[in-house]
Amino acid sequence: MKNKIVSLLSIIFGIMIISFPLLGVVSSSAIIGLSVLFISIFALMMGISIIDYNKYGAITDLVLGVILLLVSIGLIFNPAIFSFLAEISLYLAGIILIIAGVVSLVNNRNSKYGFYIGIAGIILGVCYIVIGSYIADPIILGTLIGIWLIISGIMRLLK
């Protein structure tokens, strides 16, 4: 039951992230902050859902989720933090995707779909950094995070 709820929420968050940049009314700081917020919620939900059988993986997910939650709140509500992080924000979101992919890969090494979720996170994180270096469009970059959340949700549903 927990697996289906986490999967459906991941798909919903992915669709929301893809939808928000298309509305064009949210600043890039809020888009990146919202994307990081959804990843943090996903990491927290994963930590809670696997705590029964993988304590170390759950602790890793929970710590990652709390750190990302703090970063996302800062990005959403404090523009000064965004201006401070403006130079590295593109890399920060890509690195967060890569870290989330590695955590998923480590936590789900026995699951075929968990492996694919981790690989997708790492690949999309690298794409995020490469694309962000050349095209600093928050619509494209937010869409990459949304795609990863949708892939994660679908793979967890298939599990």
N, C-alpha and C positions, 0 to 999 in steps of 0.2 A: 504494500500500500504506500509506504514512504517513497519507494522508488518511482511509482507512477506520479505522485504529487510533485516530487523534485523534477522529474522529466517534463511534466506539463508546465510547471512554473518556468523552467529553463526555456521552453519553446515560447511561452508568452513573453518573457523578458526579451528574448531575441527579436520577436516581432515588434515589441515596443521600441527597442533600440533602433531597428531599421525604420520604423514609422516616424519617430521623433525628428531625425534630421530632415526628412522630407517635408515636415511642416514649416521649416525655415524660421521659426520664431524663437529658437533657443540658441543662446550663445555657444561658442565652441567650448568654453569652460564648463558650462552646464552639461553639454553633450558628453564630454569626456568624463565629467564627474558622475553623470547618470550611468554611463557605461561601466565605470569602475564600481559604482554602487550595486548594479545588477550582478556583476561578477562576484562582489563580496557577499551578497545574499546567497548566490549559488554556492560559494565555498562554505559559508556557514551551514546551509542546508545539507550539503554533502557531508560535512563533519558530523552533524547530528545524525544523519541517516546511516553512517557506517560505524558509529561509535560502538555498536554491539559486537562487531567482529574484527575491527581494525583500529585499536586504540591509538597507535602512533600516527596512522594516517588521519584519523579524526582530529587529533590534536594539531597536526600540521594544517589541515583545512581550516580549523577554527582560528588558529593564530593568523593565518593568511587572510581569512575573512575579516577579522577584527582590524588588522592593519589596513586592508583595502577599504573597509568601512570608514575609518578615520580619514584616509586620503580623499575618499569620494566626498565626504561631508565638507572637508576643507575646500575642495575644488568647486563644489556647488555654491557654498555660501560665502566664501571669502575670495573675491577677485584678486586680492593682493597675492595670495598663494599661487593663483594661476599665472599671474604675471611673473612671479618668481620661477615658476616651473615651465614657463612658456618655451624656453629653449629645449627642455628635456621632456616636455609632456608627450610628444609624439613617441619618443623612445620609451617613456615610462609605461604608457598603455600597452605597447608591444611587448615590453619586458614582463608586464603583469600577465598578459596572455600566455607567454612562454612559460612563466612560473606556474600558472594554473594548469597548463598542459603537462608539465613535468610532474606536478603533484598528482594529477589524475592518472598519469602513466604509472607512477610508483604505487599509488593506492589501489589501482585496479590491474595489476600486472597479471593476475590469473584470469581476468575476464577479457574476452576478445574485443568486445565493444568498448570497454574502458580503455584498452590499449589504443583503439582508434580515436577515442575522444582526446586522449593525451597527444597523439600525433597531430590531430587536427588543430589543437591549441598551439602547439609548437610551430607548425607550418604557418598558421594564420598570424601568429605573433611575429614571425620573421617577415611575412608579407606586409604586416602593419608597419614595421620599421622601415622596410625598403620603400613601400609606397609613400609612407609619411615623409621620407627624405626628399622625395621628388614632387609629391602632390599633397599639400597640407590641407586638403579639403575634409572638414569634419564629417561630411555626409558619407564619403567613401570609407573613412576610417571607422566611423560608428557602425556602418554596415558590416564591416569585417567582424567586429565584436558580436553583432547580432547573429551573423552566420554561425559563429562558433557556438553560441548558446543554443541555437536551433539544432545544429548537428549533435551537440551534447545531449539535448533532450530526446531527440529521435533515437540515438544510439542507446540511451538508457531505457527507453521504452522497448526496444528490440531485445534487450537483455533478458 
